[in-house]
């Protein structure tokens, strides 16, 4: 079982650099169902995006914040089988 924490989840969701690529490759090489994260990571990420949205002061900032929150939600749904 490979359990990833919030930092790793963030790298998988947003990281496009060498470290993010290596993590993606490592996880792709694991058997399906052998990768998981915790509810704590979900909570930390969700709280972070909600706080980001709450700080938005303009319509443009609100739209950006909601798009990022939506991307977080879509990532969760897309990867729910592996819990990433």
MARBA-3410 file (N, C-alpha, C, O; in Angstrom, 1 decimal):
84
0.8,-1.2,0.0,0.0,0.0,0.0,0.9,1.2,0.0,1.9,1.3,0.8 ~ 0.6,2.2,-0.8,1.3,3.4,-1.0,0.4,4.6,-0.6,-0.6,4.9,-1.3 ~ 0.6,5.2,0.6,-0.2,6.2,1.1,0.5,7.6,0.9,1.6,7.8,1.3 ~ -0.2,8.5,0.2,0.4,9.8,-0.1,-0.3,10.8,0.8,-1.4,10.8,1.2 ~ 0.6,11.8,1.2,0.1,12.9,2.1,-0.3,14.1,1.2,-0.3,14.0,0.0
-0.7,15.2,1.9,-1.2,16.4,1.2,-0.2,16.9,0.2,-0.6,17.3,-0.9 ~ 1.1,17.0,0.6,2.1,17.5,-0.3,2.1,16.7,-1.6,2.3,17.3,-2.7 ~ 2.1,15.4,-1.5,2.1,14.5,-2.6,0.9,14.7,-3.5,0.9,14.7,-4.7 ~ -0.3,14.8,-2.8,-1.5,15.1,-3.6,-1.4,16.3,-4.4,-1.8,16.4,-5.5 ~ -0.9,17.4,-3.7,-0.7,18.7,-4.4,0.2,18.5,-5.6,-0.1,19.1,-6.7
1.3,17.8,-5.5,2.2,17.6,-6.6,1.5,16.8,-7.7,1.7,17.2,-8.9 ~ 0.7,15.8,-7.4,0.0,15.1,-8.4,-1.1,16.0,-9.1,-1.3,15.9,-10.3 ~ -1.7,16.8,-8.4,-2.8,17.7,-8.9,-2.2,18.9,-9.7,-2.8,19.2,-10.7 ~ -1.2,19.5,-9.2,-0.7,20.8,-9.7,0.7,20.7,-10.2,1.1,21.6,-11.0 ~ 1.5,19.8,-9.8,2.9,19.8,-10.2,3.2,19.3,-11.6,2.7,18.3,-12.0
3.9,20.1,-12.3,4.3,19.8,-13.7,5.8,19.6,-13.8,6.3,19.4,-14.9 ~ 6.5,19.8,-12.8,8.0,19.7,-12.8,8.5,18.3,-12.7,7.7,17.4,-12.8 ~ 9.8,18.2,-12.6,10.4,16.9,-12.5,10.0,16.0,-11.4,9.8,14.8,-11.5 ~ 9.8,16.7,-10.2,9.4,15.9,-9.0,7.9,15.4,-9.2,7.7,14.2,-8.9 ~ 7.1,16.2,-9.8,5.7,15.8,-10.0,5.7,14.6,-11.0,4.9,13.7,-10.9
6.5,14.8,-12.1,6.6,13.7,-13.1,7.0,12.4,-12.5,6.5,11.3,-12.8 ~ 8.1,12.5,-11.7,8.6,11.2,-11.1,7.5,10.6,-10.2,7.4,9.3,-10.2 ~ 6.8,11.4,-9.5,5.7,10.8,-8.6,4.6,10.2,-9.4,4.2,9.1,-9.1 ~ 4.2,10.9,-10.5,3.2,10.3,-11.4,3.7,8.9,-12.0,2.9,8.0,-12.0 ~ 4.9,8.9,-12.4,5.5,7.6,-13.0,5.5,6.5,-11.9,5.2,5.4,-12.2
5.9,6.9,-10.7,6.0,5.9,-9.7,4.6,5.3,-9.4,4.4,4.1,-9.2 ~ 3.6,6.2,-9.3,2.3,5.7,-9.0,1.7,4.9,-10.1,1.0,3.9,-9.9 ~ 1.9,5.3,-11.4,1.5,4.6,-12.5,2.0,3.1,-12.5,1.3,2.2,-13.0 ~ 3.2,2.9,-11.9,3.8,1.6,-11.9,3.2,0.7,-10.8,3.6,-0.5,-10.7 ~ 2.4,1.2,-9.9,1.8,0.4,-8.8,0.5,-0.2,-9.3,-0.2,0.3,-10.1
0.2,-1.4,-8.7,-1.1,-2.0,-9.0,-2.3,-1.1,-8.6,-2.2,-0.4,-7.6 ~ -3.3,-1.2,-9.4,-4.5,-0.5,-9.1,-5.0,-0.8,-7.7,-5.1,-2.0,-7.3 ~ -5.5,0.2,-7.0,-6.0,0.0,-5.7,-4.9,0.0,-4.6,-5.2,-0.1,-3.4 ~ -3.7,0.1,-5.0,-2.6,0.1,-4.0,-2.1,1.5,-3.6,-1.2,1.7,-2.8 ~ -2.8,2.6,-4.1,-2.5,3.9,-3.7,-3.7,4.6,-3.0,-4.8,4.4,-3.5
-3.4,5.2,-2.0,-4.4,5.9,-1.2,-3.9,7.2,-0.6,-2.7,7.4,-0.5 ~ -4.9,8.0,-0.2,-4.6,9.2,0.6,-5.5,9.2,1.8,-6.3,8.2,1.9 ~ -5.4,10.2,2.6,-6.2,10.2,3.8,-7.3,11.2,3.7,-7.2,12.2,2.9 ~ -8.3,11.1,4.6,-9.4,12.1,4.6,-8.8,13.4,5.1,-9.3,14.5,4.9 ~ -7.7,13.3,5.9,-7.0,14.5,6.4,-6.5,15.4,5.2,-6.6,16.6,5.2
-5.9,14.7,4.2,-5.4,15.4,3.1,-6.5,16.1,2.3,-6.4,17.3,1.9 ~ -7.7,15.4,2.2,-8.8,16.0,1.5,-9.3,17.2,2.3,-9.5,18.3,1.7 ~ -9.4,17.1,3.6,-9.8,18.3,4.4,-8.8,19.4,4.3,-9.2,20.6,4.2 ~ -7.5,19.2,4.4,-6.5,20.2,4.3,-6.6,21.0,3.0,-6.6,22.2,2.9 ~ -6.7,20.2,1.9,-6.8,20.8,0.6,-8.1,21.6,0.4,-8.1,22.8,0.0
-9.2,21.1,0.9,-10.5,21.8,0.8,-10.5,23.0,1.6,-11.0,24.1,1.1 ~ -10.0,23.0,2.8,-10.0,24.2,3.6,-9.1,25.2,3.0,-9.4,26.4,3.0 ~ -8.0,24.8,2.4,-7.1,25.8,1.7,-7.8,26.5,0.6,-7.7,27.7,0.4 ~ -8.5,25.7,-0.3,-9.2,26.3,-1.4,-10.3,27.2,-1.0,-10.6,28.2,-1.6 ~ -11.0,26.8,0.1,-12.1,27.7,0.6,-11.6,29.0,1.2,-12.2,30.0,1.0
-10.4,28.9,1.8,-9.8,30.1,2.4,-9.3,31.0,1.2,-9.5,32.2,1.3 ~ -8.8,30.4,0.2,-8.4,31.1,-1.0,-9.5,31.9,-1.6,-9.4,33.1,-2.0 ~ -10.7,31.2,-1.7,-11.9,31.8,-2.2,-12.4,32.9,-1.3,-12.8,34.0,-1.8 ~ -12.3,32.7,0.0,-12.8,33.8,0.9,-12.0,35.0,0.8,-12.5,36.1,1.2 ~ -10.7,34.9,0.4,-9.8,36.1,0.3,-10.1,36.9,-1.0,-9.6,38.0,-1.1
-10.8,36.3,-1.9,-11.0,36.9,-3.2,-11.8,38.2,-3.0,-12.8,38.2,-2.3 ~ -11.3,39.3,-3.6,-12.0,40.6,-3.4,-12.6,41.1,-4.7,-13.5,42.0,-4.6 ~ -12.2,40.6,-5.8,-12.8,41.0,-7.1,-13.5,39.8,-7.7,-13.3,38.7,-7.4 ~ -14.4,40.2,-8.7,-15.1,39.1,-9.5,-14.0,38.2,-10.1,-14.2,37.0,-10.1 ~ -13.0,38.8,-10.7,-12.0,38.0,-11.4,-11.3,37.0,-10.4,-11.1,35.8,-10.7
-11.0,37.5,-9.2,-10.4,36.6,-8.2,-11.3,35.5,-7.7,-10.9,34.4,-7.5 ~ -12.6,35.9,-7.6,-13.6,34.9,-7.2,-13.7,33.8,-8.3,-13.8,32.6,-8.0 ~ -13.8,34.2,-9.6,-13.9,33.2,-10.7,-12.6,32.3,-10.6,-12.8,31.1,-10.8 ~ -11.4,32.9,-10.5,-10.2,32.1,-10.4,-10.3,31.1,-9.2,-10.0,29.9,-9.4 ~ -10.7,31.6,-8.1,-10.8,30.7,-6.9,-11.8,29.6,-7.1,-11.5,28.5,-6.7
-12.9,29.9,-7.7,-13.9,28.8,-7.9,-13.4,27.8,-8.9,-13.7,26.6,-8.8 ~ -12.7,28.3,-9.9,-12.2,27.4,-10.9,-11.2,26.4,-10.3,-11.2,25.2,-10.6 ~ -10.3,26.9,-9.4,-9.3,26.1,-8.7,-10.0,25.1,-7.8,-9.6,24.0,-7.7 ~ -11.0,25.6,-7.1,-11.8,24.7,-6.2,-12.5,23.6,-7.0,-12.5,22.4,-6.6 ~ -13.0,24.0,-8.1,-13.7,23.0,-9.0,-12.7,22.0,-9.5,-13.0,20.8,-9.6
-11.5,22.5,-9.9,-10.4,21.5,-10.4,-10.1,20.5,-9.3,-9.9,19.4,-9.5 ~ -10.0,21.0,-8.0,-9.7,20.1,-6.9,-10.8,19.1,-6.8,-10.5,17.9,-6.6 ~ -12.1,19.5,-6.9,-13.2,18.6,-6.8,-13.2,17.6,-7.9,-13.4,16.4,-7.7 ~ -12.9,18.0,-9.2,-12.9,17.1,-10.3,-11.7,16.1,-10.2,-11.9,15.0,-10.6 ~ -10.6,16.6,-9.7,-9.5,15.7,-9.5,-9.8,14.6,-8.5,-9.5,13.4,-8.7
-10.5,14.9,-7.4,-11.0,14.0,-6.5,-11.9,12.9,-7.1,-11.8,11.7,-6.9 ~ -12.9,13.4,-7.9,-13.8,12.5,-8.5,-13.2,11.6,-9.6,-13.4,10.4,-9.7 ~ -12.2,12.2,-10.3,-11.6,11.4,-11.4,-10.7,10.3,-10.8,-10.5,9.3,-11.4 ~ -10.2,10.5,-9.6,-9.3,9.6,-9.0,-9.8,8.8,-7.8,-9.1,8.3,-7.0 ~ -11.1,8.8,-7.6,-11.7,8.3,-6.4,-11.5,6.8,-6.2,-11.4,6.3,-5.1
-11.2,6.1,-7.3,-11.0,4.6,-7.2,-9.6,4.4,-6.5,-9.5,3.4,-5.7 ~ -8.7,5.2,-6.8,-7.3,5.0,-6.2,-7.1,5.9,-5.0,-6.1,5.8,-4.4 ~ -8.1,6.7,-4.7,-8.1,7.6,-3.5,-7.0,8.7,-3.6,-6.5,9.1,-2.6 ~ -6.7,9.0,-4.9,-5.7,10.1,-5.1,-6.5,11.4,-5.4,-5.9,12.4,-5.7
END
